[in-house]
Amino acid sequence: MTNENNNFGHYTSQAGLIGIMGNQKIWATNIKYLNDENEFSDALRHIRERLIKRNKIKSDHPNYELSTEYANEIEKKVSNLDELKSESIFTTSFTKETDLLSQWRGYCQSDAGYCIKIDLQSIKEEAENQYEEVHLFDCIYSPEEKSTKIKHLLNKYWHQYRECKTKEQKKKSNRKSDKRNNTASHAFQAQLLFRRGRKATRYYPKLRCIWKYRV
């Protein structure tokens, strides 16, 4: 989302203007209760359609299991959003067009409305001080563009997911190797002490038993 002077417009009624100026706040709406209820569900539908296309990978492919696991994780998150099990998502809209007839008609009924020019970056920074996640996205209306965007995002997160899983596997492998090395080291030290005729007490981590012996 770009704008040369970073000024965006927010169309509102006379009552809306008084509320915004009086409270110095812009209210956001729960995404499930927008005027167009399909705005949210449409995005989830596009994600599910793209997942179906991704899942056509053959079972003999090297990444089949990991890809299936990734698709299942995404589906769980989409289902959580769809069933409102996740935290609520709120949204508010701004426009680059500050004098557009369709916007005047849609948001400023009875010829009594205003378009407030806002420094959007300042609004975002203020919101980030209060909320964990704040994002600015362009509104997309073209089905083809929606599908392309979602495809790009799913591919992006797939590469991150695969990289993360690879690192986890390496860490597990290294931990197992370290455990084997530590076990062998303890056993070797105990054997040396025994041969040298010293009194020794050693904890054998694998079997969790205490060796006490004297020569």
C-alpha positions in Angstrom: 0.0 0.0 0.0 1.8 3.1 -1.2 0.9 6.8 -1.3 3.3 9.7 -2.1 2.4 11.9 0.8 1.0 9.0 3.0 -2.4 10.7 3.2 -5.4 8.4 2.9 -9.0 9.2 3.1 -11.7 7.8 5.5 -15.3 8.6 4.4 -17.8 9.0 7.2 -21.1 10.7 8.1 -21.5 13.9 10.1 -22.1 11.8 13.2 -19.1 9.7 12.5 -16.9 12.8 12.1 -18.1 14.2 15.4 -17.3 10.9 17.1 -13.9 10.6 15.6 -12.9 14.1 16.4 -14.4 14.0 19.9 -12.8 10.7 20.9 -9.7 11.1 18.8 -10.3 7.4 17.7 -11.2 5.5 14.7 -13.3 2.4 15.4 -12.6 -0.9 13.7 -15.3 -3.5 13.0 -15.2 -7.3 13.7 -14.5 -8.8 10.3 -17.4 -11.3 10.8 -19.9 -8.4 10.9 -19.1 -6.2 8.0 -21.8 -4.9 5.7 -20.6 -7.5 3.1 -20.4 -10.7 5.1 -18.6 -12.4 2.2 -15.5 -10.3 2.5 -14.1 -12.6 5.1 -15.5 -16.0 4.0 -14.4 -15.3 0.4 -10.7 -15.2 1.5 -11.1 -18.5 3.3 -12.7 -20.1 0.3 -9.8 -19.0 -1.9 -7.3 -20.5 0.5 -9.1 -23.8 0.6 -9.3 -24.0 -3.2 -5.5 -23.3 -3.4 -4.8 -26.0 -0.8 -6.7 -28.6 -2.9 -4.6 -27.7 -5.9 -1.4 -28.0 -3.8 -2.4 -31.4 -2.5 -2.2 -33.0 -5.9 1.4 -33.8 -5.2 2.1 -37.6 -5.7 2.7 -39.9 -2.8 6.2 -40.9 -4.1 7.4 -37.3 -4.0 10.2 -36.6 -1.5 8.2 -33.8 0.2 4.8 -35.6 0.1 4.5 -36.2 3.9 5.8 -32.7 4.8 3.6 -31.0 2.2 0.5 -32.9 3.5 1.4 -31.9 7.1 1.7 -28.3 6.0 -1.6 -28.4 4.2 -3.3 -29.9 7.3 -1.8 -27.1 9.5 -3.1 -24.4 7.2 -6.6 -26.1 7.1 -6.7 -26.1 10.9 -5.9 -22.4 11.1 -8.5 -21.6 8.4 -11.1 -23.7 10.3 -10.3 -21.9 13.5 -10.8 -18.6 11.9 -14.0 -19.8 10.2 -15.4 -21.1 13.5 -14.3 -18.1 15.5 -12.1 -20.2 17.8 -9.2 -17.8 17.2 -8.9 -14.3 18.5 -11.2 -11.8 16.9 -10.0 -9.9 13.8 -11.0 -6.2 13.4 -10.7 -4.1 10.3 -11.2 -0.5 9.2 -10.8 0.9 5.7 -9.0 3.8 4.1 -8.8 4.9 0.5 -6.3 6.6 -1.8 -9.1 8.4 -3.5 -10.2 11.3 -1.4 -12.9 12.6 -3.7 -14.6 9.6 -5.3 -18.3 9.7 -6.2 -19.0 6.1 -5.4 -17.5 6.6 -1.9 -19.6 9.7 -1.2 -22.7 7.8 -2.2 -21.8 4.7 -0.1 -20.7 6.3 3.1 -22.2 9.8 3.2 -25.9 9.5 2.8 -28.3 12.5 2.5 -25.4 14.6 1.1 -24.0 15.0 4.6 -20.7 13.4 4.8 -17.0 14.0 5.1 -13.7 12.5 3.9 -11.0 12.8 6.6 -7.5 12.8 5.4 -5.3 10.7 7.6 -1.5 10.0 7.9 -1.9 6.3 7.8 1.6 5.5 8.9 1.0 7.4 12.1 -2.2 5.5 12.7 -0.4 2.2 12.2 2.4 3.1 14.6 -0.1 4.2 17.3 -2.1 1.0 16.9 1.1 -1.1 17.2 1.7 0.3 20.6 -1.7 -1.1 21.8 -2.1 -4.4 19.8 0.0 -7.4 19.1 -0.5 -7.5 15.4 -1.4 -4.6 13.0 -1.2 -5.0 9.3 -2.0 -2.8 6.3 -3.3 -4.5 3.1 -4.6 -3.4 -0.2 -8.3 -4.3 -0.9 -8.4 -6.7 -3.8 -11.6 -7.2 -5.8 -10.4 -9.3 -8.8 -10.9 -13.1 -8.2 -7.8 -13.8 -10.3 -5.6 -11.4 -8.3 -6.9 -12.8 -5.0 -6.0 -16.3 -6.2 -2.5 -15.2 -7.3 -1.9 -13.4 -4.0 -2.9 -16.4 -1.9 -0.8 -18.8 -4.1 2.2 -16.6 -3.5 1.6 -16.4 0.3 1.1 -20.2 0.6 4.3 -20.8 -1.3 6.1 -18.3 0.8 5.0 -19.9 4.1 5.6 -23.4 2.7 9.3 -22.6 2.2 9.5 -21.1 5.7 7.7 -24.2 7.1 10.0 -26.6 5.3 13.1 -24.7 6.4 11.9 -24.7 10.0 11.2 -28.4 10.0 14.6 -29.1 8.5 16.2 -27.2 11.3 14.2 -29.0 13.9 15.3 -32.4 12.5 18.9 -31.3 12.6 18.6 -30.2 16.2 17.0 -33.6 17.2 19.7 -35.4 15.3 22.4 -33.4 17.1 20.8 -34.0 20.5 20.7 -37.7 19.9 24.3 -37.7 18.8 25.3 -35.7 21.9 23.5 -38.1 24.2 25.3 -41.1 22.6 28.7 -39.3 23.0 28.0 -38.4 26.6 27.0 -42.0 27.5 30.1 -43.3 25.9 32.2 -40.7 27.7 30.8 -41.6 31.1 31.3 -45.3 30.5 34.9 -44.7 29.3 35.7 -42.6 32.4 34.3 -45.2 34.8 36.3 -47.9 33.0 39.5 -45.8 33.4 38.8 -45.2 37.1 38.2 -48.9 37.6 41.4 -49.9 35.9 43.5 -47.4 37.9 42.2 -48.8 41.2 40.4 -45.6 42.4 37.3 -45.4 44.5 34.6 -44.1 42.2 30.9 -43.2 42.2 29.5 -42.6 38.8 25.9 -42.0 37.5 25.3 -43.9 34.3 22.7 -41.7 32.6 21.2 -44.2 30.2 20.4 -46.9 32.9 20.1 -44.4 35.8 22.1 -46.7 38.1 24.9 -45.8 40.5 28.2 -47.6 40.3 30.1 -48.0 43.6 33.1 -50.1 43.6 36.6 -50.3 45.1 39.7 -52.3 44.1 
